[in-house]
Amino acid sequence: MSGRAVVIEINEIPLRVISDVAERGRAPFLKSMVDDKLLVETKIAESLDRELYPSQTWASVGTGVPYARHGIWWYNDPKPAEFPFYWQQAAASRSVGLVNVLHSSPLKQQCRPGDYRFVIPDCFASEPTTVPSRFEGFQRLNLELTERNSRQSRLAVDRSQVKSLIEGVRHLPLRPATAANLARMLGLVAAGKVPKERLRSAQFLILSDLFLRLLNDEAPDLAVFFTNHVAAAMHRYWYAMFPNDFTSSHYDEDWVSRHNDEIVVAVELVDRFLGDVAHWCRLNERVLVIVSSMGQGPSARLDASRSLEAVIRDPQLFLDAIGISGRYEILGAMTPNLTLRFPTADECEQAEKVLANLSGGSDEARVDRTDAVLTFTYDLEVLDEGNLALGGSIGRPGEVGVEILKVDDHSSGRHSPLGTLGVCNSGRFSKVGLEPVDVFEIAPAMLNLLGVATSPNHVTPGFRF
């Protein structure tokens, strides 16, 4: 007997954060899940020589196989056809809807013929194509917001920017409460009452409302939604929420006081959304699955001494300045990454050599190559506000497509292998109180629920959704 499901992918949120916010009385739906013992930990056990990364761990969750087999690390790495995502397998025989799900772009490649009722691809897409096409105007705005929110939010709150945002969403089926939340957020930021970084949640509010409307309109057998806004807050403000996790003082009391509610507010927004989705699932006989591919915890490498950081704003100008020429395509990537696709492996290798000279010996900088796709994780050396080091020479930021940012938040939250899994409206899930769920079991368990054949690459899950 087959079932139907809604999957909410809450990127990197550990059970500790959920429980903490729930105990504060700020997340009533998640509090009910904690009280009813409907939440368990997940674990991702992969033998790696580097820190876990979301596009890698979500590829492991979605395909049900480890990185050593699927080979996907960065958002635009090649996706091997022999390891399809569970939603790709489902679309061959069941109806599917996706909103902002990692690795759902490029749409024409990742969502090949199948029963896709709606697809708004992930925010690292290189083009704004959607299913149905009427959402392409919004997707252009979504991609622009993602670019403006890299490392430090550049969403201005002057009248022209507010007008642009309103124009971009005014034709969308937003609920009045969502429009009011957006207006309130813009007002608080404009008045300087909350940090500007809270504007990252604006995308979540819009996307979550679209998802709820599409659920009602299309009611697919499987619907999947992804959000990253809580993870972004945890990376920046873990210290503000959990200062006792650190043996040294990294920020003063004013900084902690200003930022100690940011993670909580981000979780509050998720909680309201989950409550709405759970209500829809009860009315429409769907299992609700809430999952993170990994978690976060306190960073053992926190260095709050850096006050300036370099961000590449004009990749083409930067690549010209460092001498990379020829044929390549600039793909979507998260700061501080730059991803390029070349027509041949030889051209890719030549560019790799140039970029390798810019690392400056930094532990954070590296160059990864998969086939003819190159991802440069940069950590450019800032000499002062007007100069940076570029492989033995001095570069002027504006002349090489780089912006020097003044920063007062750093990566105090780091990726950890323990995530979260919650299941509602099922009655069959029975992992509570046992060992953490292995993330490689999630894809085959979801296919079992949907009545879709699993792959020979999948493990046999020890639970049922």
matplotlib code that plots the C-alpha trace (Angstrom):
import matplotlib.pyplot as plt

x = [0.0, 1.5, 1.3, 1.9, 4.2, 5.4, 9.1, 10.4, 14.2, 15.3, 19.0, 21.5, 19.1, 20.1, 17.7, 19.4, 18.4, 14.8, 14.5, 16.0, 13.6, 10.7, 11.4, 11.5, 7.8, 8.7, 7.9, 4.6, 4.4, 7.9, 7.3, 4.4, 6.7, 9.3, 6.6, 5.1, 8.6, 8.2, 11.8, 15.0, 18.6, 20.1, 23.7, 25.9, 28.9, 31.2, 35.0, 36.1, 39.2, 37.2, 34.2, 30.8, 29.1, 25.3, 25.3, 27.3, 25.2, 21.9, 23.2, 23.8, 20.3, 18.6, 20.5, 20.9, 24.5, 27.7, 29.8, 32.4, 29.9, 27.8, 30.8, 28.7, 30.3, 29.4, 26.0, 26.8, 28.9, 27.9, 25.0, 25.7, 22.6, 23.3, 22.5, 19.1, 17.5, 14.5, 12.2, 13.5, 12.7, 9.3, 8.4, 8.4, 5.2, 4.0, 3.2, 6.0, 6.4, 9.6, 10.3, 13.9, 15.2, 19.0, 20.1, 16.8, 18.7, 19.3, 15.6, 15.8, 18.5, 17.4, 13.6, 13.5, 10.1, 8.0, 5.0, 6.3, 3.3, 5.5, 9.2, 10.8, 14.4, 17.1, 18.6, 21.8, 20.2, 21.8, 18.5, 15.0, 13.0, 10.2, 7.2, 4.7, 6.4, 4.3, 6.7, 9.8, 9.5, 9.6, 12.5, 14.5, 13.9, 14.8, 18.1, 18.8, 18.0, 20.4, 23.2, 22.5, 22.5, 26.0, 28.2, 26.7, 23.2, 23.2, 19.4, 19.0, 16.0, 15.6, 12.5, 13.8, 14.8, 11.6, 9.6, 11.6, 10.9, 7.2, 7.0, 8.7, 6.2, 2.9, 1.5, 2.3, -0.5, 0.9, -1.3, -2.1, -0.2, 2.9, 2.8, 2.4, 5.4, 7.5, 6.5, 7.2, 10.6, 11.6, 10.4, 12.4, 15.5, 15.0, 14.6, 17.8, 16.0, 17.2, 20.3, 20.1, 20.9, 17.4, 16.4, 17.6, 14.3, 12.3, 13.0, 11.8, 8.5, 7.8, 8.8, 7.0, 3.8, 4.2, 4.7, 1.5, -0.5, 0.9, 0.2, -3.5, -3.7, -1.7, -1.7, 1.1, 1.9, 5.3, 6.1, 9.5, 10.5, 14.0, 15.0, 18.5, 17.6, 18.0, 21.4, 22.6, 21.6, 23.3, 26.6, 26.6, 25.1, 25.7, 27.9, 25.1, 22.7, 25.1, 28.0, 28.8, 29.8, 33.1, 36.0, 37.1, 35.3, 35.0, 32.3, 31.3, 28.0, 26.5, 27.1, 25.6, 22.6, 21.9, 22.1, 21.0, 17.4, 18.3, 18.3, 15.2, 13.3, 14.4, 13.1, 9.9, 9.2, 9.8, 7.5, 4.6, 5.1, 5.4, 2.2, 0.4, 1.9, 1.0, -2.6, -2.8, -1.2, -3.8, -6.7, -5.2, -3.8, -0.1, 2.8, 4.9, 8.6, 10.9, 14.6, 18.1, 21.0, 23.3, 23.5, 25.6, 27.5, 30.0, 33.0, 36.4, 38.1, 36.2, 38.4, 36.5, 39.6, 39.1, 37.3, 37.7, 36.7, 37.0, 34.0, 34.0, 31.1, 32.0, 33.4, 34.1, 36.2, 38.0, 38.8, 40.1, 42.3, 44.0, 44.5, 41.9, 40.7, 39.1, 35.7, 33.9, 30.5, 30.1, 27.7, 25.8, 27.7, 27.6, 30.1, 33.0, 32.9, 33.3, 32.2, 33.2, 32.3, 34.8, 34.2, 37.3, 39.1, 42.4, 41.1, 39.7, 43.1, 44.9, 42.4, 42.9, 46.7, 46.0, 43.5, 45.7, 48.3, 45.8, 45.2, 48.0, 48.4, 45.0, 43.4, 40.0, 41.0, 41.1, 40.4, 38.2, 37.8, 35.2, 35.4, 35.4, 33.7, 36.0, 35.0, 37.4, 36.8, 38.6, 40.0, 41.6, 44.2, 43.0, 45.9, 43.7, 40.4, 41.9, 44.3, 44.4, 47.0, 46.6, 49.2, 52.2, 50.8, 48.6, 45.0, 42.6, 39.3, 37.1, 39.4, 39.3, 35.6, 36.1, 34.4, 36.0, 33.5, 33.6, 32.4, 31.5, 30.1, 32.1, 31.5, 30.7, 28.5, 30.1, 28.7, 28.3, 27.2, 24.1, 20.9, 17.1, 14.3, 10.7, 7.6, 3.9, 0.6, 2.2, 1.6, 4.3, 7.6, 9.3, 12.8, 12.2, 14.7, 17.0, 20.3, 20.3, 18.9, 21.4, 20.8, 21.3, 18.1, 15.9, 15.7, 14.8, 12.3, 10.6, 10.4, 8.9, 6.2, 5.4, 5.3, 8.2, 10.9, 14.2, 17.6, 20.2, 22.4, 20.1, 20.5, 17.5, 16.0, 15.3, 12.1, 9.0, 7.6]
y = [0.0, 3.4, 6.6, 10.3, 12.7, 16.2, 16.6, 19.8, 20.0, 22.3, 22.8, 22.0, 22.5, 20.2, 18.8, 20.9, 24.2, 23.0, 21.8, 25.1, 27.3, 25.1, 25.2, 29.0, 28.9, 30.4, 27.3, 25.7, 23.3, 22.0, 21.9, 19.5, 17.3, 17.3, 16.4, 13.7, 12.2, 12.7, 14.0, 12.0, 12.7, 11.8, 11.0, 11.2, 9.0, 9.6, 9.2, 12.7, 14.8, 18.0, 19.5, 18.3, 20.6, 21.0, 20.3, 17.2, 16.0, 16.7, 14.8, 11.9, 12.1, 12.5, 9.7, 7.4, 6.8, 8.4, 11.1, 8.4, 7.1, 10.1, 12.6, 15.7, 18.2, 21.7, 22.9, 22.7, 19.6, 17.1, 14.8, 11.1, 9.5, 6.2, 7.7, 9.5, 11.5, 9.9, 12.6, 11.9, 8.2, 9.1, 11.4, 8.4, 7.0, 9.5, 13.2, 15.5, 19.1, 20.8, 24.3, 25.5, 21.9, 21.6, 19.9, 20.6, 22.8, 22.9, 22.2, 20.7, 18.2, 17.4, 17.3, 15.4, 14.0, 12.9, 14.0, 17.3, 19.4, 22.3, 23.1, 26.3, 25.2, 25.9, 29.4, 28.3, 27.9, 29.6, 30.4, 31.3, 28.4, 27.1, 24.7, 26.2, 29.0, 31.7, 31.7, 32.6, 36.3, 35.4, 33.1, 35.9, 37.9, 34.9, 34.4, 38.2, 38.1, 35.1, 37.0, 40.1, 38.0, 36.5, 36.8, 40.1, 41.2, 44.0, 44.3, 48.0, 49.3, 52.6, 53.4, 52.3, 48.9, 48.4, 49.3, 46.8, 44.0, 44.8, 45.0, 41.5, 39.8, 41.8, 39.3, 36.3, 34.6, 35.7, 35.5, 38.8, 37.6, 36.9, 40.4, 41.9, 39.9, 41.1, 44.7, 44.4, 42.9, 45.7, 48.3, 46.9, 46.7, 50.2, 51.5, 49.8, 47.8, 44.4, 43.3, 43.7, 40.0, 39.2, 40.1, 36.7, 35.4, 37.4, 34.7, 32.0, 33.8, 34.2, 30.7, 29.0, 30.9, 29.8, 26.2, 26.2, 27.6, 25.1, 22.3, 23.4, 23.8, 20.8, 18.3, 16.1, 12.7, 14.0, 17.6, 18.8, 22.2, 23.4, 26.3, 27.6, 30.7, 29.1, 27.7, 31.1, 32.5, 29.7, 30.2, 33.9, 33.9, 30.6, 32.4, 34.9, 32.1, 29.7, 31.8, 29.2, 26.8, 28.7, 28.8, 32.2, 35.5, 36.5, 39.2, 41.9, 41.9, 44.5, 42.3, 39.3, 41.3, 42.6, 39.2, 36.6, 36.4, 35.9, 32.1, 32.0, 34.3, 32.2, 29.0, 30.8, 31.4, 27.7, 26.7, 28.7, 27.3, 23.7, 24.1, 25.2, 22.3, 19.8, 21.0, 20.5, 17.1, 16.0, 17.2, 15.6, 12.3, 13.0, 12.0, 15.0, 14.4, 17.1, 16.4, 18.0, 16.3, 17.3, 19.8, 22.6, 23.1, 25.5, 26.2, 25.2, 27.5, 30.7, 33.7, 37.0, 39.1, 39.6, 42.8, 42.9, 40.2, 40.2, 39.0, 38.6, 40.6, 40.6, 37.2, 38.1, 41.1, 39.1, 36.2, 38.7, 40.3, 37.1, 35.9, 33.3, 33.5, 31.2, 29.5, 29.0, 29.4, 31.0, 28.8, 29.6, 29.1, 30.2, 32.8, 32.2, 29.9, 30.6, 27.7, 27.5, 25.0, 24.6, 22.8, 20.6, 19.1, 20.6, 24.2, 23.4, 22.2, 25.3, 27.5, 25.3, 26.1, 29.8, 29.7, 27.4, 30.2, 32.6, 30.4, 32.1, 29.1, 29.6, 26.6, 27.7, 28.2, 25.3, 24.4, 21.4, 19.9, 17.4, 16.6, 20.0, 21.9, 23.9, 25.3, 27.8, 28.3, 31.6, 33.3, 36.4, 38.2, 41.7, 44.1, 47.1, 48.5, 49.5, 46.6, 42.8, 40.3, 38.4, 35.7, 37.9, 41.2, 43.9, 44.3, 47.3, 45.7, 47.7, 47.2, 43.4, 42.9, 42.5, 44.3, 44.6, 44.2, 45.4, 42.4, 41.9, 38.4, 35.3, 31.6, 30.7, 27.8, 25.0, 21.9, 18.7, 15.2, 15.1, 16.4, 16.1, 13.9, 14.3, 12.5, 13.5, 11.9, 8.5, 6.1, 3.8, 5.6, 3.8, 5.1, 7.2, 6.5, 4.4, 5.3, 8.3, 7.5, 6.9, 9.5, 6.8, 5.2, 8.2, 7.9, 4.2, 4.7, 7.5, 5.4, 2.6, 4.9, 6.1, 2.5, 3.1, 0.5, 1.3, 1.1, -1.7, 1.1, 1.7, 0.2, -1.5, 1.0, 0.0, 2.0, 3.0, 6.5]
z = [0.0, -1.0, 0.9, 0.3, 2.0, 2.6, 3.4, 5.0, 4.8, 7.7, 6.8, 9.6, 12.6, 15.4, 18.0, 20.7, 19.1, 18.5, 22.1, 23.5, 21.5, 22.3, 26.1, 25.8, 24.7, 21.3, 19.1, 20.1, 17.2, 17.7, 21.5, 20.9, 18.8, 21.6, 24.2, 22.0, 21.3, 17.6, 17.0, 16.9, 15.9, 12.6, 11.9, 8.9, 9.1, 6.2, 6.1, 4.9, 5.1, 5.5, 7.3, 6.2, 3.7, 3.0, -0.8, 0.0, 2.9, 1.1, -1.9, 0.5, 2.0, -1.4, -3.2, -0.2, -0.9, 0.6, -1.0, -2.0, -4.5, -5.6, -5.7, -5.2, -3.0, -4.3, -5.5, -9.2, -9.2, -11.9, -10.7, -11.8, -13.3, -11.7, -8.2, -8.7, -5.9, -4.3, -5.7, -9.2, -8.7, -7.4, -10.3, -12.7, -11.1, -8.5, -8.7, -7.2, -6.3, -5.3, -3.8, -3.3, -2.9, -3.3, -6.5, -8.3, -10.8, -13.6, -14.0, -17.5, -16.3, -12.8, -13.4, -16.6, -17.9, -15.0, -13.1, -11.7, -10.6, -9.6, -9.4, -8.1, -8.2, -5.7, -5.4, -7.1, -10.4, -13.4, -15.0, -13.7, -15.3, -13.2, -13.4, -14.1, -16.0, -14.3, -11.4, -13.5, -12.6, -8.9, -9.4, -11.0, -7.8, -5.7, -7.4, -7.0, -3.3, -2.9, -4.5, -2.4, 0.8, 0.3, 3.4, 4.4, 3.4, 0.8, 0.8, 1.2, 3.1, 1.3, -0.6, -4.0, -2.7, -0.8, -3.9, -5.9, -3.5, -3.3, -7.1, -7.3, -5.0, -5.5, -8.1, -5.9, -3.9, -0.5, 2.5, 4.3, 7.4, 5.3, 3.7, 7.2, 8.5, 5.5, 6.1, 9.9, 9.2, 6.8, 9.3, 12.1, 10.0, 8.6, 12.2, 13.3, 15.9, 14.6, 12.6, 8.9, 8.5, 9.5, 6.0, 5.0, 6.4, 3.8, 1.1, 3.5, 4.2, 0.5, -0.5, 2.3, 1.4, -2.2, -1.1, 1.0, -2.0, -4.4, -1.9, -1.9, -5.7, -6.9, -3.9, -5.2, -3.8, -2.7, -2.0, -0.8, 0.6, 1.7, 3.9, 4.9, 6.9, 10.4, 9.4, 8.3, 11.7, 13.6, 11.7, 12.6, 16.1, 17.8, 20.2, 21.0, 21.9, 23.6, 24.9, 27.5, 24.8, 24.5, 26.9, 25.8, 25.4, 21.7, 21.7, 24.2, 26.1, 23.7, 20.7, 22.5, 23.6, 20.1, 18.5, 21.1, 19.7, 16.0, 16.0, 18.1, 15.7, 12.7, 14.4, 15.3, 11.6, 10.8, 13.6, 12.3, 8.8, 10.2, 12.1, 8.9, 6.9, 9.6, 9.6, 5.8, 6.1, 8.6, 6.4, 3.3, 4.7, 4.2, 6.4, 7.4, 7.5, 8.9, 8.3, 8.4, 6.7, 9.5, 12.4, 13.8, 17.0, 18.5, 16.4, 18.0, 15.4, 16.1, 15.3, 16.0, 15.5, 11.7, 11.0, 7.2, 4.6, 0.8, -1.2, -5.0, -6.4, -10.1, -10.9, -14.6, -13.6, -11.0, -13.4, -16.0, -13.4, -12.4, -15.9, -16.4, -20.0, -22.6, -22.5, -19.3, -17.6, -14.2, -12.2, -9.0, -5.7, -2.1, -0.8, -0.5, -3.5, -7.2, -9.5, -13.2, -15.9, -18.8, -22.1, -21.7, -18.8, -20.0, -19.9, -16.4, -15.3, -16.5, -14.5, -11.5, -11.5, -11.5, -8.7, -6.6, -6.5, -4.7, -1.7, 0.2, 2.5, 4.1, 5.7, 4.4, 0.7, -1.7, -5.3, -6.2, -9.7, -10.8, -14.5, -16.1, -13.2, -10.9, -7.5, -5.8, -2.1, -1.6, 1.5, -0.1, 2.1, 2.9, 3.5, 4.4, 3.2, -0.2, -0.9, -1.1, -1.9, -5.2, -5.7, -5.0, -6.3, -4.9, -6.1, -5.7, -4.7, -7.1, -10.0, -9.6, -8.8, -5.1, -2.2, 1.2, 4.0, 7.6, 9.6, 13.3, 13.0, 12.3, 12.0, 15.6, 14.5, 12.5, 10.8, 12.9, 12.0, 14.2, 12.7, 13.2, 12.0, 12.9, 11.6, 12.1, 11.0, 10.6, 13.5, 12.1, 12.9, 15.8, 16.2, 19.3, 22.1, 19.9, 18.2, 15.8, 12.3, 9.6, 6.9, 4.2, 5.4, 4.6, 0.8, 0.7, 3.6, 1.7, -1.5, 0.6, 1.9, -1.7, -3.0, -5.3, -5.9, -4.1, -5.9, -5.5, -4.2, -1.2, 2.3, 3.9, 6.3, 9.9, 10.2, 8.2, 7.6]

ax = plt.figure().add_subplot(projection="3d")
ax.plot(x, y, z, "-o")
ax.set_aspect("equal")
plt.show()
